[in-house]
């Protein structure tokens, strides 16, 4: 039986575990997310974690969930964009943000965050979308 191998193997630069600790079906070890998927997972964790939520890490996360209760006017959206850019620059050194856009949902208690970034040492831009809704 012939084994087909790719011409070029992509190096795995970054890796993280799945957040739900999924097991790999091959060796029953913890499954990993690599490269772009790892950075996407990290960005999602940063966006969905409120500042002060993690013990001993008061600067981890964002306060965008607190802004969901405010009226989304252009000033609030611009403030949220600046805060998210600074938060990503400070907490996620593996990516360069190319573009960041925040749109409000139809009920104005939802924020749709669209981030275009590239991973360090990669040229391909990646688009990442997260919808944040208020939970109470």
Secondary structure, 3 states (H helix, E strand, C coil): CCCCCCCCCCCCCCEEECCCCCECCCCCCECEEEHHHHHHHHHHHHHHCECCCCCCCCCCCECHHHHCCCCCCHHHHHHHHHHHHHHHHHHCCCEEEEEEEEEECCCCCEEEEEEEEEECCCCCCEEEEEEEECCC
